[in-house]
Amino acid sequence: MFNLTGHIALVSGAGQSVGEGIAKVLARQGASVIVNDLHADRAEKVAAAIAEEGNRGIAAAFDVTDIDATAEAVRAAEAELGGHVDILVNNAGVAEGRVIKPFRDLAPEEWRAPIDLNIFGAMNCIKVVLDGMCDNGWGRIVQISSGSARTGQNINQTMYATGKSGIEGFIRHLAAETGQYGVTANIVALGHQKNLEDKMPPEMIERILTQIPIGRLGDPIEVGAFCAYLASHEAGGMTGQTLDFNGGSQTR
Ligand SMILES: NC(=O)c1ccc[n+]([C@@H]2O[C@H](COP(=O)([O-])OP(=O)(O)OC[C@H]3O[C@@H](n4cnc5c(N)ncnc54)[C@H](O)[C@@H]3O)[C@@H](O)[C@H]2O)c1
């Protein structure tokens, strides 16, 4: 089940945390994985870890918000791997130097980065691989989103939520367009993940855990396993959906 042998996957922002877990699991299921990150050293480290497990991963450092750089790097990786990307996981979504402020304190020039990354960055990756998927009659697009796209939260992240909810709407329409070509597109709306322990004070983590029925933060390998399902042949009937992956949290 969920055997991805013979497929080529592109995972954006896969140089650490959630994306790293996704890239490793897709490779374990047999896919050749293009490990993208803005930072070459991060992408190379994950590609090396995939190779150490006896699987196939190649590093591709580029900025997904730059469509020319994305196209050039993806075409080069495809030439190296000898095929077209037919699995795309748009995971990059936390902009460098993320600004955490209430909207009333944000300057207009601070609005753009999370929207550029979450909307145009994701669309750039899709644009670059979509013809190959549709022409071959098979493709899987998984969009990593957040519960914050559909709930109001007082966490100083209005622009991040704008980017996430914008791309969710795009993906639902895309799924409706591409189903006829055998190309599915789904959204995984994540709850709080393990790597937040490095970013937040322990008392904040404790507070978050009280909202999560399973009593722990999300695990990148578990997220990867869910993506492997959505990327599989067996998931061909699942498209246009937003799936919460959040340990059962009702607050998302
Ligand atoms: N961590 C959480 O609790 C959480 C919760 C909900 C949703 N998410 C979503 O999960 C995804 C991964 O989050 P994370 O916490 O693992 O992020 P992270 O910041 O730990 O890692 C993301 C990686 O993306 C790379 N990146 C950033 N901008 C890029 C660009 N323009 N082009 C290519 N790579 C770029 C970064 O260099 C980094 O290595 C994001 O879409 C995020 O919104 C995370």
The ligand as an SDF file (V2000), in Angstrom:
LIG
                    3D

 44 48  0  0  0  0  0  0  0  0999 V2000
    5.1300   24.1780   12.8380 N   0  0  0  0  0  0  0  0  0  0  0  0
    3.8430   24.2990   13.0950 C   0  0  0  0  0  0  0  0  0  0  0  0
    3.3790   24.2320   14.2400 O   0  0  0  0  0  0  0  0  0  0  0  0
    2.8850   24.5070   11.9540 C   0  0  0  0  0  0  0  0  0  0  0  0
    1.5110   24.6510   12.2400 C   0  0  0  0  0  0  0  0  0  0  0  0
    0.6190   24.8200   11.1860 C   0  0  0  0  0  0  0  0  0  0  0  0
    1.0930   24.8510    9.8840 C   0  0  0  0  0  0  0  0  0  0  0  0
    2.4250   24.7280    9.6410 N   0  0  0  0  0  0  0  0  0  0  0  0
    2.8730   24.7830    8.2490 C   0  0  0  0  0  0  0  0  0  0  0  0
    3.7720   23.7120    7.9890 O   0  0  0  0  0  0  0  0  0  0  0  0
    4.7340   24.1170    7.0110 C   0  0  0  0  0  0  0  0  0  0  0  0
    6.1370   23.8780    7.5460 C   0  0  0  0  0  0  0  0  0  0  0  0
    6.3070   24.6270    8.7370 O   0  0  0  0  0  0  0  0  0  0  0  0
    7.5880   24.4470    9.6630 P   0  0  0  0  0  0  0  0  0  0  0  0
    7.1820   24.8430   11.0170 O   0  0  0  0  0  0  0  0  0  0  0  0
    8.1940   23.1090    9.4160 O   0  0  0  0  0  0  0  0  0  0  0  0
    8.5380   25.5890    9.0660 O   0  0  0  0  0  0  0  0  0  0  0  0
   10.0870   25.8590    9.3070 P   0  0  0  0  0  0  0  0  0  0  0  0
   10.2600   27.3340    9.3240 O   0  0  0  0  0  0  0  0  0  0  0  0
   10.6280   25.0610   10.4550 O   0  0  0  0  0  0  0  0  0  0  0  0
   10.7630   25.2730    7.9790 O   0  0  0  0  0  0  0  0  0  0  0  0
   10.3680   25.7410    6.7170 C   0  0  0  0  0  0  0  0  0  0  0  0
   11.5150   25.7080    5.7330 C   0  0  0  0  0  0  0  0  0  0  0  0
   11.0460   26.4220    4.5850 O   0  0  0  0  0  0  0  0  0  0  0  0
   12.1340   27.1250    4.0330 C   0  0  0  0  0  0  0  0  0  0  0  0
   11.6610   28.2600    3.2450 N   0  0  0  0  0  0  0  0  0  0  0  0
   11.1770   29.4480    3.7130 C   0  0  0  0  0  0  0  0  0  0  0  0
   10.9160   30.2670    2.6800 N   0  0  0  0  0  0  0  0  0  0  0  0
   11.2190   29.5750    1.5480 C   0  0  0  0  0  0  0  0  0  0  0  0
   11.1750   29.9050    0.1670 C   0  0  0  0  0  0  0  0  0  0  0  0
   10.7750   31.1180   -0.2390 N   0  0  0  0  0  0  0  0  0  0  0  0
   11.5610   28.9720   -0.7350 N   0  0  0  0  0  0  0  0  0  0  0  0
   11.9850   27.7520   -0.3210 C   0  0  0  0  0  0  0  0  0  0  0  0
   12.0760   27.3950    0.9800 N   0  0  0  0  0  0  0  0  0  0  0  0
   11.6920   28.2970    1.8960 C   0  0  0  0  0  0  0  0  0  0  0  0
   12.9420   27.5900    5.2360 C   0  0  0  0  0  0  0  0  0  0  0  0
   14.2860   27.8750    4.8800 O   0  0  0  0  0  0  0  0  0  0  0  0
   12.7980   26.4080    6.1940 C   0  0  0  0  0  0  0  0  0  0  0  0
   13.9040   25.5160    6.1230 O   0  0  0  0  0  0  0  0  0  0  0  0
    4.4270   25.5830    6.7070 C   0  0  0  0  0  0  0  0  0  0  0  0
    3.6110   25.6830    5.5640 O   0  0  0  0  0  0  0  0  0  0  0  0
    3.6690   26.0390    7.9300 C   0  0  0  0  0  0  0  0  0  0  0  0
    2.8460   27.1350    7.6500 O   0  0  0  0  0  0  0  0  0  0  0  0
    3.3210   24.5540   10.6430 C   0  0  0  0  0  0  0  0  0  0  0  0
  1  2  1  0
  2  3  2  0
  2  4  1  0
  4  5  1  0
  4 44  2  0
  5  6  2  0
  6  7  1  0
  7  8  2  0
  8  9  1  0
  8 44  1  0
  9 10  1  0
  9 42  1  0
 10 11  1  0
 11 12  1  0
 11 40  1  0
 12 13  1  0
 13 14  1  0
 14 15  2  0
 14 16  1  0
 14 17  1  0
 17 18  1  0
 18 19  2  0
 18 20  1  0
 18 21  1  0
 21 22  1  0
 22 23  1  0
 23 24  1  0
 23 38  1  0
 24 25  1  0
 25 26  1  0
 25 36  1  0
 26 27  1  0
 26 35  1  0
 27 28  2  0
 28 29  1  0
 29 30  1  0
 29 35  2  0
 30 31  1  0
 30 32  2  0
 32 33  1  0
 33 34  2  0
 34 35  1  0
 36 37  1  0
 36 38  1  0
 38 39  1  0
 40 41  1  0
 40 42  1  0
 42 43  1  0
M  CHG  2   8   1  16  -1
M  END
$$$$
